[in-house]
């Protein structure tokens, strides 16, 4: 209390005391009753208000005496709390600076204050983890379990997830004494459920995560997509897959990751028709290179239908490398090697990269041209290393052969005239002695 306020209160107390003394001295107070106290053969009479005031004064005197006696102890307690707070602040700062051992020492002392013991022990655990002292970590965790069960459970779950033990992490977070979980506990439990292949349960916690604002909105949206896709991949049978797909929000049914997960799981369950149908609907709704790549790689039949759909999309996306690559793969499976070669050369020119070179090598292998297949594989390796591809060249043969419309390096335009790859004769040289290609 400030000095001025103390003076005002004291003056008010004096005024009230004077008024009360004058009032208590009047004879009219006897109407409220009298109190007779007999001691040593003598009777002492007083009115009830006077006795009440005397009792109040006596209690006030006892309180003042107790305050005087206890004031040194309270001062010592305040001093210790102040020192504990100072050590806590220094320990937290030492932890942030990376002085792990100093932080542990300061935080261990600060933990003697029950009010901050949980915070001190948590940071001490992290300091011990930073320097790799598992024995100290276990020791601090044991102390933390008695100081704050919730913080202990969160730290334990975090450590168990780092050790890839999601089931144990879930059990630690499901302890009855720490319910309901704080926001960070909800996030840790969601991650543990996802890692334990229980994504459908983790998906059910997204509402609570959004409400608690545990993660930014963008992070929650990414988590929702990941859990939705994982839930589809975890479906045990066709019925479970269909039910999970129906439970998936419509906004996610055109997301590439979610659609890919559904298609892959459907094919794994020999449910080819819905897999292709959903891929086609997703591509009609929103074009995505990864989906068209998957559409061309699906190990299912209906090659003619898929080829027709790819041709239809080619009119809308004529320069799509993934689409040209998918057409090349479908043509290869249909045995149309010449057409497949044409599509794959165009895909390479469009920037399809090493994958297209590998597919082209498979075409040449199927056609019985291992030399060209080897050159394609070499170009795939070059592009993987960030180097430019080189011109395909057939070895010398009795009759010169030409590979129609060659895509050599990425500078070649899709709409350019075919560039023939002629046979290479090491004996042909120009007037300067350089080999003629």
HELIX and SHEET records of a PDB file:
HELIX    1   1 UNK A    3  UNK A   24  1                                  22    
HELIX    2   2 UNK A   27  UNK A   32  5                                   6    
HELIX    3   3 UNK A   48  UNK A   97  1                                  50    
HELIX    4   4 UNK A  100  UNK A  110  1                                  11    
HELIX    5   5 UNK A  117  UNK A  130  1                                  14    
HELIX    6   6 UNK A  134  UNK A  147  1                                  14    
HELIX    7   7 UNK A  149  UNK A  162  1                                  14    
HELIX    8   8 UNK A  166  UNK A  173  1                                   8    
HELIX    9   9 UNK A  176  UNK A  178  5                                   3    
HELIX   10  10 UNK A  183  UNK A  195  1                                  13    
HELIX   11  11 UNK A  199  UNK A  203  1                                   5    
HELIX   12  12 UNK A  206  UNK A  212  1                                   7    
HELIX   13  13 UNK A  217  UNK A  233  1                                  17    
HELIX   14  14 UNK A  238  UNK A  247  1                                  10    
HELIX   15  15 UNK A  250  UNK A  252  5                                   3    
HELIX   16  16 UNK A  256  UNK A  268  1                                  13    
HELIX   17  17 UNK A  272  UNK A  285  1                                  14    
HELIX   18  18 UNK A  289  UNK A  297  1                                   9    
HELIX   19  19 UNK A  303  UNK A  314  1                                  12    
HELIX   20  20 UNK A  321  UNK A  333  1                                  13    
HELIX   21  21 UNK A  337  UNK A  350  1                                  14    
HELIX   22  22 UNK A  354  UNK A  366  1                                  13    
HELIX   23  23 UNK A  370  UNK A  384  1                                  15    
SHEET    1   A 2 UNK A  34  UNK A  39  0                                        
SHEET    2   A 2 UNK A  42  UNK A  47 -1                                        
END                                                                             
